[in-house]
Amino acid sequence: MPILCGTDFSPAAGHALLAATEVARRAGSAVQVVCATGARLHAAAFPDTSQGAGALAATRAERLAAEVARVRAAGVAADGDLDPRVAEDALVSRARSHDVPLVVLGAVGHSAIERLLLGSVAGRVAMSSPVPVLVVREGGAWERWRAGSAPLRVAVAFDSGTSARGALAWAGWLASLGNVQLTVCQVVHPAFENERLGASGPGAGIELFPATLDALTSELAARVAEVLPDAPVELQLEPNLGRIDSALIEFAHARHVDLLVVGSHQRHGFERLWEASVSRGVLHHAPMSVAVVPFA
């Protein structure tokens, strides 16, 4: 079951390869490195069109071979492939047709106008993949995890929904690989929760009353235990009056989280285009790495 890692040979893709290699090493898996050579609007990843097609293909093949050699040097089995499709088609298709547990790629897109019209490659893959997608934004945390000099700090966005349970289960799997600090964060609206739990009085709309906080903590602990009964997990409730994705990002940033894990319902068509999505907001705005775990 190889971990699938997309590359365009950019620095961000190098960080993704580092993360994919370490996850695979700890999980006893292999890595398949894929370079998608198709272009959307134009070949942004390979802007030098002065080379002929044959020379460009040879350059890509050489660079891909070097990436595969990097993975093998870390003691992880690896192979590479040049895929003629655009990146999201190549990666999502492989995730659907192969026994792939995880897709990893760097947080890069193309030009500003392409991102405006089409979204980033990472976003398109994460919103369409049938398996979890890890989008890596920087390599320092993954290098420290690889070296054993610091734990990987992972936060999971959690609520009562099924997609959140899937995200927590995946984060628990990652934690089982070792040296991971796992925090579960639930963003709650004070007015709604106070009213639901029968608390009222001045300030009920803007802060959690102590009895409400105690009840919510017990509820969260029980739901987390259903998914991860034995894993050491820190629980955190975040009162919030605004956007959930913004609250999650602020929490993760303040806690120096390395990886923020969110669930996704993979909306499609007009629903996907117009309906606000926490996972899409986190993926677009979070400064740290993000994992999107699908629930179809």
N, C-alpha and C positions, 0 to 999 in steps of 0.2 A: 504494500500500500504506500506508494511514494507520495511524499509531499510535493505539491506542484508549485514551482516558483517562477513567476514571470520576470523577464528582464529586458530592458532596453539599453543595458550597459551604462546607465547613468549612476551617479553616486547614490541616489535613493535606492536604485535597484541593487546596488552593492550591499546596502544595509539590510534589504529584504533577504538577500541570499545568506547573509550572516545569521539572521534570525531563523530562516528555514533550516539551515544546516544544524544549528544548535538544537532546535526542537526535534529534528529528525534523529540526531545523535542520541538524545536522551530517550526518545521513544523507540529506538531500535528500528527506525524506518529508513527509507532512501529518499533522495531528492531528484525530481525531474525538472531540469531547467529549460524553459521554453522562451524563445525569442520570436514574437509575432512580427512578421515582416510586412504585413499589409498596412495600409495607411488609411486614416479617416481624414479627408480633406487634403492632407499632404503629409509627407514623411517627416514629421517633426523630430522624431528621434534620430533620424539620419539625414540631416539637411544637406549634406555634401552630395550633390547630384553630378559632380564632375566625373566621378568614376563610372565606368560602364557597369551594366547589370552583373556581369560575371565577376568583376573585381569587387563590387559591393557585397555580393553573396559570399565571396571568399573571405572578406574582412569580417563579416558577421560570423561565419563559421569558425574563424580563428578565435574571435573573442568569446564565442560560446564555449569552445573547447577549453579556453583558459578558465572560464567560470566553473565548468565541470571539474577541472583539475583542482580548483580551490576547495570544492566540497570534498573531493576524494582525499585531499591532503589532511582534512580534519577527521578522517577515518569513517566517512559516511559514503555509502554507495550512491552513485549518481550517473545520470546520463543527460544528454541534451538534445534539443530538437529545434529546427527552424520551421516555423509554421507560417504558411503563406497568408493566413487570415489576419484580420485586425485583432488586437489584443483581447478584447472582451469576448469575441467569438471563439478564439482559440482556447482561452482558459476555461470559459464556462462550458464549452462543448466537451473538453477533456474531463472536467469535473463531473459532467453528467454521464459520460460513457465509460469512464475508467473508475476503478476502485480507489478514489482519491479522498483522503480524510480532511485535507486542508489546502487552501490556495494562499500563497504569500506573494505580495508584491509591494513595491515602493509607492509612496504617495506622490506620484508625478502624473501630470496630464500632458496636454500639448500646449498650444498657444492660448492666450487669454480668450480670444474669440471662439476657439473650439470648446473651451471649458464652458463658456457662456451658452453656446448653442447645443452642446452635446453632453456636458458633464465630464468629469475626469474619468480616466480609464479605471482607476481604483473604485470610484463610485458606481460605475456601470457594472463592473464585475461583482462587487459586493451586493448590489441589489438584485442580481440575477443568478448568482451561483447557488446550486443546491447544497453546497457544503460550506462550512465556515471559511471566511476570508479574513486574513490578517494583513492589515495595511500598516507598513512600517514607516515611521516618519524620521527616525534617527537611530544610529547604530550603537550609541554609547551604552545604553541600558542593556542591550543584548550582548555586547562585548563583556560587560561586567558580569552578566549572568553566566556567560560562557567560561570566564576566568574563575568564577566562584568568589569574586571579591565583593559582590553585593547581591541580595535577592532581587528577583524581578517583582516589582510592585504592581499588582493587578487589582483593578476595581471592576465590579460587575454592576451594571444598572439592573435593578430588580423591581418588580411589582407583582401583582397577582396573575398576570397573563402567562399564557403558555410559551410565548417566545422568550420571556425572561427566564423561565425554568430551563429552557434549552441553552441559553447563554450561560447560566450558572453551572449547568452540568459540564459544558465545554471548559469553562474556567477551572472547574474541579479537576478535569482531566489534565489540564496544563499544570495545575498545582501538584498533581501526583508525579510529575516528572522531576520535582525537587527544587528546593530553594526558591519558593514563591511565597510572597506575602499576599494573602487574598482578603480583600475587603468587599463587602456587599453594601451597596448604597441604594436606598429607596428615597426618591423625591416625593414629598407629600404636601398637600395643600392644607394649611391649618384650619381654615373655615370648614372645609368639607369633613376633615377627620374629627374635629371637635364636635360637630353636629352629629356625625355618624355614631360617635361613642358617648353621646349624651352630655357633653360638657358645654357650658354656656357661661357668659359673663363678659365683662370688658376685656377687649383684646382677643376674643375668640377668633376673629377673622384674620389675625396676623401672626399669632404665635400658638404653639402647641402647649396646652395645659399639661401639668405634670401627670395627671391621671391618663390623659390621652397618649402622652409619650410612653408611659409604661405599657399601656395596652398595645400600642403599635409595635414596640420593641418585642413584646411577647409573640405577637402575630408574625413578625418578620422572622424571629428565631425559629418558630415552628415551621414556617414555609421553607426556610433554608435547610432545616434538618431533614425535611422530606426528600430533598434532592441530594444533599451532601451530609449524611448523618454523622460522619466521623471526622470530617475535615476541619482543621482549625481556621475559623473565619471571624473576622471583625465585622460587626454590624454597625451601620451608620444611617440615621434618618436625617434627611435634609429638608427642613421646611422651606417652601418656595411659593411665591405668588405669580411667577412668570413662566417662561418657557422651560420645559423639562430638560431639553438638550443643553441649554445654557447653564442650568443649575448643575448638571452632571459634569460639564466641562470645568466649571469654576471649582467644584469639589475636587476633581481629579488634579487640577493644576495646583490647588492649595496643598494637597497631600503629596505632591511630587510623584504622582502615579506614572508608571512607565507604559501601561497598557490598559485601555478602557474597553470593556467588553459589553456589547449591546446585542439584543435580539432584534430580529426583523421579520415582518410578515410578508415581505416581498410583494408589495402592491405592483400592479401592472396597469398599462394603458393610461386613461385619463385619471384614474384614482392615484396612480403612481406619480403622475405629473402634477396634480393639483393638491393632493392631501398632504398636510404636514406630517413629517415622519421624524421621530426622535433619532432613529439610527442614521438617517440621511443627514440630519443636522449635526450630530456628533461627528460623523465621518468627514463632513465638509469643514467644520470649524475647530475641532480639537487639535491642540498642538502636539499631543502625544500619539503613540501608535494606537490603532483601534482595531478590534476584532468584531466582525459582524457575523452573528450566528443565525442562520435562517430557520424560520418555522413556516413551511409552506401552507 
